[in-house]
């Protein structure tokens, strides 16, 4: 039989353990009861992570991205949310997994607890083509008082181009400015393509334009033609999705043809795709002819402008921020005047890496003069700016520089000196030069890349009046007079 002193030795720690366990259970029970006590105090209020939820432009019938708001009960007692509601059908709610409006009532929210509220906007087609401003509010009823989260959205009617095969084909196509086009599937146009001033094309992920016939994009300074991705929401509160590259495919001008007039893309903005513009002629003896004027080709995950076996006149255009070459030329004949070709793509030129990759090792301009397939290119560059992240942003790839059929004059360039008879009156810059207003994306300050000239830019006064004569106005409509700056933007004291 066990002796009494041994029983006492074993019992003492057990009693202590039991006391601790009972104390914990009692404390937990008391605290739980306190938290779960539902208060009807009319002074209690909920708190929200945002008092206003704004949706960027929402295409009718398609719906928006989903935005989230946190609903907090900072009070020590639980509360009963009698109802959560909106007054229109434009906005859909999901409160902690429940999206049935009829069941968004009598919701208990414990003290010091929170709920997720998800909001989505879907807007029916309107009778007008201009954006329509719509507003509503999420109403929370709590102990006889209402609290509201304001909802705002712009609804936009669109022409939708969509095919069951993910590939649409047309004999010809005329894009008008009455309302934007939402292109869900790659569009191939066998005949002529016309884009009126003010027309806007929103390209869905993976889609491209293949234009086989004559192309006329007739934008103006006040009403440019705009081609960009269809994500109009935001990556982050201060970062529009439009700042992300690689959202869609590209524009392809394909096939050789006899043209009475050249393809003309004037005041066209092509933004945030994989490739901005790719023009290619299979038959070098019958090349496509192209005029690219006053354009902005910006923020592409691969190339900006690729021209192969093409006869092109490119002027007053900004070709900027591409992960690979901003401009690639091979075969054909090219004249480029008063263009700004600059690539400061990705980190460290942004304190938020909104691009798919950096671009430290790729020149802004690559001119291929020894491709065995294409005939040697003839390239004439006048009054341009060529610069970027690399120390050498211009490559003439040839072993016969002295026999080159072209001219390189009155340009500002960050590159190795071009020592050849056809290169003269150029200014070669350094990494320390302040050329533009801004070559970074600064997230905290919300400053985006701005390739207009700084007041101390070494590109000022570099241009020749002779080459500037056919282009008396810059891309922004400012006059060029006696003091001719390189690039597509003449410096103005109003910057």
Buried (B, 14 or more C-beta within 10 A) or exposed (E): EEEEEEEEEEEEEEEEEEEEEEEEEEEEEEEEEEBEEEBEEEEBBBEBBBEEBBBBBBBBBBBBBEBEBEBBBEBEBBBBBBBBBBEEEBBBBBBEEEEEBEEBEEBEBBBEBBBEBBBBBBBEEBEEBEBBEBEBBBBBBBBEEEBBBEBBBBBBBBBBBEEEEEEBEEEEBEBBBEBBBBBBBBBBBBEBBBBBBBBBBBBBEEBBBBBBBBBBBBBBEEBBBBBBBBBBBBBEEEBBBBBBBBBBBBBBBBBBBEBEEBBBBBBBBBBBBBBBBBBBBEEBEEBBBBBBBBBBBBBBBBBBBBBBBBBBBBBBBBBBBBBBBBBBBBBBBBBBBBBBBBBBBBBEBBEBEBBBBBBEEBBBBBBBBEBEEBBBBBBBBBBBBBBBBBEEBBBBEBEEBEEBEBBBBBBBBBBEEBEBEBBEEBBBBEEEBEBBBBBBBBBEEEEBBBBBBBEEBBBBBBBBEEBBEEBEEBBEEEEBEEEBBBBBBBBEEEE
